[in-house]
Amino acid sequence: MANQRSSKYVQESRVRWSGIRRPLRADLRESQTMLGTVPPILRPGFTEDVRPFPLLDRAFDAVERALESLGVGDPAKLRSPRPVEEALSPTALPFGTLVLLNPSELRAAEVDVEETVKDERSGGSVFVSLPPESEVETHKRSLRELAVSTPTFCLTPTGSLPPGYSRLRPVLSTKDLEDYHVLLADTPGFRVAVVRRRLPSGGWIAL
């Protein structure tokens, strides 16, 4: 989770921009050295090298390794994320990042973001992934209310929204985001994100 103001959230404003720019600049320098003036985007495998959220993906990878080292197959069954956090190196997570493994804790974090945005009504925008089919009804009311107070853009793989989501503004998602669910509030008062990533073995982890 990311926030420039509250100690509960990670100060991770680069989740959309800086985390992507640095790898692009590095690849640009490398391509100029190795391939002359060939644009880096034309390099074989270039798009596969760029991950959606490089900074957060490194943190996700570290959490996955910690779970594996602890022999945890289903992180949702852990009573507390503390064993996982203690297994991480001090630099594994961006400063202030919280690890969320329990579904109730994740939902509480998302509700906290949504309610803060609705209470402050300070403008800005909210970006959210379309919930999985099993959660569409659960999130419908809260997202509809959120869209009334703040422009809310919904990332959807089809470019369309299910019934009850008409107040949200659909944005066509991309295939490289299908393993992620994002809730990002970008307002004048604060910037905060809750991002979860699917685990290869099933389930998810969230930051």
NORZI-V994667 format. One record per residue. RES is the residue in one letter. PHI is phi in whole degrees, -180 to 180 (* if undefined). PSI is psi as a letter, one per 30 degrees, with the letter a starting at -180 (none if undefined). OMEGA is omega in radians with two decimals (999 if undefined). Layout:
res:RES phi:PHI psi:PSI omega:OMEGA
res:RES phi:PHI psi:PSI omega:OMEGA
//
This chain:
res:M phi:* psi:k omega:-3.07
res:A phi:-133 psi:k omega:3.09
res:N phi:-155 psi:k omega:3.11
res:Q phi:-85 psi:f omega:-3.01
res:R phi:-122 psi:e omega:-3.02
res:S phi:-91 psi:k omega:3.13
res:S phi:-70 psi:f omega:-3.14
res:K phi:-76 psi:f omega:-3.02
res:Y phi:-119 psi:l omega:-3.12
res:V phi:-80 psi:k omega:3.08
res:Q phi:-83 psi:i omega:-2.98
res:E phi:-131 psi:h omega:-3.09
res:S phi:-71 psi:f omega:-3.12
res:R phi:-88 psi:g omega:-3.06
res:V phi:-58 psi:e omega:-3.13
res:R phi:-102 psi:f omega:-2.96
res:W phi:-115 psi:d omega:-3.00
res:S phi:-62 psi:e omega:-3.13
res:G phi:-64 psi:f omega:3.12
res:I phi:-94 psi:e omega:-3.05
res:R phi:-65 psi:e omega:-3.06
res:R phi:-62 psi:e omega:3.07
res:P phi:-61 psi:e omega:3.14
res:L phi:-65 psi:e omega:3.14
res:R phi:-66 psi:e omega:3.13
res:A phi:-64 psi:e omega:3.13
res:D phi:-66 psi:e omega:3.12
res:L phi:-64 psi:e omega:3.12
res:R phi:-62 psi:e omega:-3.12
res:E phi:-65 psi:e omega:-3.11
res:S phi:-68 psi:e omega:3.12
res:Q phi:-66 psi:e omega:-3.13
res:T phi:-78 psi:e omega:-2.99
res:M phi:-93 psi:e omega:-3.02
res:L phi:-123 psi:g omega:3.10
res:G phi:64 psi:b omega:-3.06
res:T phi:-98 psi:g omega:3.14
res:V phi:-65 psi:k omega:-3.14
res:P phi:-57 psi:k omega:-3.08
res:P phi:-61 psi:f omega:-3.11
res:I phi:-65 psi:f omega:3.13
res:L phi:-91 psi:f omega:3.12
res:R phi:-65 psi:k omega:3.09
res:P phi:-58 psi:k omega:3.09
res:G phi:78 psi:g omega:-3.08
res:F phi:-60 psi:e omega:-3.09
res:T phi:-65 psi:e omega:3.13
res:E phi:-71 psi:f omega:-3.11
res:D phi:-77 psi:f omega:-3.06
res:V phi:-95 psi:j omega:3.14
res:R phi:-92 psi:l omega:-3.07
res:P phi:-56 psi:e omega:-3.09
res:F phi:-133 psi:i omega:-3.02
res:P phi:-52 psi:e omega:-3.11
res:L phi:-66 psi:e omega:3.14
res:L phi:-72 psi:e omega:3.14
res:D phi:-63 psi:e omega:3.07
res:R phi:-64 psi:e omega:3.10
res:A phi:-69 psi:e omega:3.08
res:F phi:-58 psi:e omega:3.14
res:D phi:-60 psi:e omega:-3.13
res:A phi:-64 psi:e omega:3.12
res:V phi:-66 psi:e omega:3.10
res:E phi:-61 psi:e omega:3.12
res:R phi:-65 psi:e omega:3.12
res:A phi:-64 psi:e omega:3.10
res:L phi:-61 psi:e omega:3.14
res:E phi:-64 psi:e omega:-3.13
res:S phi:-66 psi:f omega:3.12
res:L phi:-87 psi:f omega:-3.13
res:G phi:72 psi:g omega:-3.12
res:V phi:-93 psi:j omega:3.14
res:G phi:-86 psi:e omega:-3.13
res:D phi:-126 psi:j omega:-3.08
res:P phi:-61 psi:f omega:-3.14
res:A phi:-66 psi:f omega:-3.13
res:K phi:-86 psi:f omega:3.11
res:L phi:-69 psi:k omega:-3.14
res:R phi:-76 psi:f omega:3.14
res:S phi:-152 psi:k omega:3.09
res:P phi:-79 psi:f omega:-3.03
res:R phi:-57 psi:e omega:3.13
res:P phi:-57 psi:e omega:3.13
res:V phi:-70 psi:e omega:-3.14
res:E phi:-62 psi:e omega:3.14
res:E phi:-71 psi:f omega:3.13
res:A phi:-82 psi:f omega:-3.13
res:L phi:-85 psi:l omega:3.04
res:S phi:-72 psi:l omega:-3.10
res:P phi:-60 psi:f omega:-3.10
res:T phi:-106 psi:g omega:-3.07
res:A phi:-69 psi:e omega:-3.09
res:L phi:-115 psi:k omega:3.01
res:P phi:-57 psi:l omega:-3.07
res:F phi:-53 psi:k omega:3.08
res:G phi:83 psi:g omega:-3.08
res:T phi:-70 psi:k omega:3.07
res:L phi:-105 psi:k omega:3.06
res:V phi:-95 psi:k omega:3.14
res:L phi:-117 psi:k omega:-3.11
res:L phi:-122 psi:f omega:-3.09
res:N phi:-94 psi:k omega:-3.12
res:P phi:-55 psi:e omega:-3.12
res:S phi:-69 psi:e omega:3.10
res:E phi:-68 psi:e omega:3.11
res:L phi:-62 psi:e omega:-3.12
res:R phi:-65 psi:e omega:3.11
res:A phi:-62 psi:e omega:3.12
res:A phi:-66 psi:e omega:3.13
res:E phi:-65 psi:e omega:3.12
res:V phi:-63 psi:e omega:3.12
res:D phi:-59 psi:e omega:3.11
res:V phi:-64 psi:e omega:-3.10
res:E phi:-61 psi:e omega:-3.10
res:E phi:-68 psi:e omega:3.12
res:T phi:-64 psi:e omega:3.12
res:V phi:-63 psi:e omega:-3.11
res:K phi:-66 psi:e omega:-3.11
res:D phi:-71 psi:e omega:-3.04
res:E phi:-81 psi:e omega:3.14
res:R phi:46 psi:h omega:-3.06
res:S phi:-99 psi:g omega:-3.14
res:G phi:91 psi:a omega:-3.10
res:G phi:86 psi:a omega:-3.08
res:S phi:-144 psi:l omega:3.04
res:V phi:-126 psi:k omega:3.09
res:F phi:-120 psi:k omega:-3.09
res:V phi:-142 psi:k omega:3.05
res:S phi:-77 psi:k omega:3.04
res:L phi:-62 psi:k omega:-3.12
res:P phi:-60 psi:l omega:3.03
res:P phi:-56 psi:l omega:-3.07
res:E phi:-54 psi:e omega:-3.11
res:S phi:-71 psi:f omega:-3.09
res:E phi:-114 psi:g omega:-3.07
res:V phi:-58 psi:e omega:-3.12
res:E phi:-68 psi:e omega:-3.12
res:T phi:-62 psi:e omega:-3.04
res:H phi:-95 psi:f omega:-2.98
res:K phi:-59 psi:e omega:-3.07
res:R phi:-66 psi:e omega:-3.08
res:S phi:-65 psi:e omega:3.14
res:L phi:-72 psi:e omega:3.09
res:R phi:-64 psi:e omega:3.10
res:E phi:-65 psi:e omega:3.11
res:L phi:-63 psi:e omega:-3.11
res:A phi:-68 psi:f omega:3.10
res:V phi:-71 psi:e omega:-3.07
res:S phi:-89 psi:f omega:-3.05
res:T phi:-146 psi:k omega:3.07
res:P phi:-53 psi:k omega:-3.06
res:T phi:-121 psi:k omega:-3.11
res:F phi:-104 psi:k omega:-3.05
res:C phi:-109 psi:j omega:3.10
res:L phi:-78 psi:j omega:-3.09
res:T phi:-134 psi:k omega:-3.09
res:P phi:-68 psi:f omega:-3.11
res:T phi:-103 psi:f omega:-3.09
res:G phi:84 psi:g omega:3.12
res:S phi:-124 psi:l omega:-3.08
res:L phi:-120 psi:l omega:3.12
res:P phi:-74 psi:l omega:3.10
res:P phi:-56 psi:k omega:3.14
res:G phi:94 psi:f omega:-3.12
res:Y phi:-112 psi:g omega:-3.01
res:S phi:-67 psi:f omega:3.13
res:R phi:-75 psi:f omega:3.12
res:L phi:-81 psi:l omega:-3.13
res:R phi:-104 psi:j omega:-3.06
res:P phi:-70 psi:k omega:3.06
res:V phi:-131 psi:k omega:-3.12
res:L phi:-66 psi:k omega:3.13
res:S phi:-82 psi:l omega:3.14
res:T phi:-118 psi:l omega:-3.05
res:K phi:-62 psi:e omega:-3.09
res:D phi:-72 psi:f omega:3.10
res:L phi:-103 psi:g omega:-3.03
res:E phi:-68 psi:f omega:3.12
res:D phi:-93 psi:g omega:-3.08
res:Y phi:-121 psi:l omega:2.92
res:H phi:-128 psi:k omega:-3.00
res:V phi:-119 psi:k omega:2.91
res:L phi:-130 psi:j omega:-3.07
res:L phi:-129 psi:k omega:3.07
res:A phi:-107 psi:k omega:-3.14
res:D phi:-120 psi:j omega:-3.07
res:T phi:-123 psi:l omega:3.10
res:P phi:-60 psi:e omega:-3.09
res:G phi:-83 psi:e omega:-3.11
res:F phi:-164 psi:l omega:3.06
res:R phi:-134 psi:k omega:-3.05
res:V phi:-143 psi:k omega:3.13
res:A phi:-138 psi:k omega:2.95
res:V phi:-121 psi:j omega:-3.07
res:V phi:-126 psi:k omega:3.03
res:R phi:-118 psi:k omega:-3.14
res:R phi:-127 psi:k omega:-3.12
res:R phi:-69 psi:k omega:3.08
res:L phi:-89 psi:k omega:3.13
res:P phi:-57 psi:e omega:-3.09
res:S phi:-90 psi:g omega:-3.09
res:G phi:107 psi:l omega:-3.07
res:G phi:81 psi:a omega:-3.07
res:W phi:-159 psi:l omega:2.94
res:I phi:-132 psi:l omega:-3.09
res:A phi:-133 psi:l omega:3.09
res:L phi:-129 psi:none omega:999
//
